[in-house]
Amino acid sequence: MTGVYAGLIDTEMGAALSSGPKTSPRQVAEKTIQGIRSGIEHVVADDSAASLWQATRQDLIKKHAEMQARWDDHVAATRAQV
């Protein structure tokens, strides 16, 4: 099995999201094929995914807390709009 990790991919689904750079589907596909051919279990397809991959391995508890805080802020902002 091979897991593929990517940040925001430039697709129709990603078009609605404007935050940050987007990775081309071609790049994700090429990295995936390279990974499968090389027998890699975890394919990191772009810089965004590589950064997150590294951060979770350095300090998982800290990264989890940061991501939870961002989610909580998002939920609070969404509720405030209602």
Secondary structure as UniProt FT lines:
FT   STRAND          3..5
FT   HELIX           12..15
FT   HELIX           25..38
FT   STRAND          42..44
FT   HELIX           47..58
FT   HELIX           60..81
//
